[in-house]
Amino acid sequence: MAAKMSAGLLLNRVRGPGSRVEVLLVHPGGPFWARRDAGVWSIPKGEYGEGEEPLTVARREFEEELGLQVPEGDIRPLGVVRQPSGKVVTAFTLRADLDLTGFHSNSFAMEWPRASGNLQTFPEVDKARWFDLTEARRRLLKGQVAFLDILTNGLSQGGERAPETGQ
């Protein structure tokens, strides 16, 4: 069985004294994640199938999960990382600021509480926030932290783009 594939877009911006880098992350919606914080945030991303272009999927998923347009700018490949679940995530990065005032996610329906027969609707993403790299490392899913390393490495080498790596 082929591994599931996902693609996402990691926005980054420079803010404040010392030119602190921040990244935009999203928190999953729904009852399973409501009381969880550290280690559950994600890059805005979504699954795709054979024949779909990862960058097209990353842009689409960003807009679905945030309800906002992808900012203009030079989107660059960030890398490909295999998650502990086996899912393969392809990420891109874009240096751009984004006002989250109009944030609203698409939604999904599920039976909740379990075995109750009640169908409830929940947002796919219930929060979107900018985090500095230290806090992003704490909040991000463990399997996606490698993208912060790749981004940091690329920035420290004087560019916004890091070399593509597979893990």
SULPEHU-V433632 format. One record per residue. N is the residue number from 1. RES is the residue in three letters. SS is DSSP state (helix for helix, strand for strand, loop for the rest). PHI is phi in whole degrees, 0 to 359 (* if undefined). OMEGA is omega as a letter, one per 20 degrees, with the letter a starting at -180 (NA if undefined). Layout:
n->[N N]
res->[RES RES]
ss->[SS SS]
phi->[PHI PHI]
omega->[OMEGA OMEGA]
This chain:
n->[1 2 3 4 5 6 7 8 9 10 11 12 13 14 15 16 17 18 19 20 21 22 23 24 25 26 27 28 29 30 31 32 33 34 35 36 37 38 39 40 41 42 43 44 45 46 47 48 49 50 51 52 53 54 55 56 57 58 59 60 61 62 63 64 65 66 67 68 69 70 71 72 73 74 75 76 77 78 79 80 81 82 83 84 85 86 87 88 89 90 91 92 93 94 95 96 97 98 99 100 101 102 103 104 105 106 107 108 109 110 111 112 113 114 115 116 117 118 119 120 121 122 123 124 125 126 127 128 129 130 131 132 133 134 135 136 137 138 139 140 141 142 143 144 145 146 147 148 149 150 151 152 153 154 155 156 157 158 159 160 161 162 163 164 165 166 167]
res->[MET ALA ALA LYS MET SER ALA GLY LEU LEU LEU ASN ARG VAL ARG GLY PRO GLY SER ARG VAL GLU VAL LEU LEU VAL HIS PRO GLY GLY PRO PHE TRP ALA ARG ARG ASP ALA GLY VAL TRP SER ILE PRO LYS GLY GLU TYR GLY GLU GLY GLU GLU PRO LEU THR VAL ALA ARG ARG GLU PHE GLU GLU GLU LEU GLY LEU GLN VAL PRO GLU GLY ASP ILE ARG PRO LEU GLY VAL VAL ARG GLN PRO SER GLY LYS VAL VAL THR ALA PHE THR LEU ARG ALA ASP LEU ASP LEU THR GLY PHE HIS SER ASN SER PHE ALA MET GLU TRP PRO ARG ALA SER GLY ASN LEU GLN THR PHE PRO GLU VAL ASP LYS ALA ARG TRP PHE ASP LEU THR GLU ALA ARG ARG ARG LEU LEU LYS GLY GLN VAL ALA PHE LEU ASP ILE LEU THR ASN GLY LEU SER GLN GLY GLY GLU ARG ALA PRO GLU THR GLY GLN]
ss->[loop loop loop loop strand strand strand strand strand strand strand strand strand strand strand loop loop loop loop strand strand strand strand strand strand strand strand strand loop loop loop loop loop loop loop loop loop loop loop loop strand strand loop strand strand strand strand strand loop loop loop loop loop helix helix helix helix helix helix helix helix helix helix helix helix helix loop loop loop loop loop loop loop loop loop strand strand strand strand strand strand strand loop loop loop loop loop strand strand strand strand strand strand strand strand loop loop loop loop loop loop loop loop loop loop loop strand strand strand strand strand loop loop loop loop loop loop loop strand strand strand strand strand loop strand strand strand strand strand strand strand strand helix helix helix helix helix helix helix strand loop helix helix helix helix helix helix helix helix helix helix helix helix helix helix helix loop loop loop loop loop loop loop loop loop strand loop]
phi->[* 289 294 293 240 220 223 213 235 258 285 224 218 247 223 65 298 79 52 291 276 235 235 264 236 236 254 293 272 101 292 293 254 305 255 253 222 298 80 237 289 215 289 300 202 197 285 215 249 306 89 270 276 306 294 298 295 301 295 299 294 302 292 291 283 251 67 230 289 294 298 292 150 271 279 236 296 255 152 231 227 271 282 304 286 101 298 257 251 256 239 235 229 216 276 195 267 214 282 270 306 270 303 199 266 291 229 221 247 207 286 209 298 307 60 270 83 268 265 239 253 227 289 297 231 257 213 223 211 271 229 290 298 295 290 300 301 287 275 289 306 307 290 255 301 304 294 293 298 296 299 299 299 295 291 290 270 89 227 272 249 258 298 289 223 246 229]
omega->[a r r a a r a a r r r r r a r r r r r r r r a r r r a r r a a a a a a a a r r r a r r a r a r a r r r r a a r r a r a a r a r a a a a r r r r r a r a r r r r a r r r r a r r a r a r r r r a r r r a a a a r a r a r r r r r i a r a a r r r r a r r r a r r a r r r a r r r r r a a r a a r a r r r r a r a r r r a r r r r a r r r r r r NA]
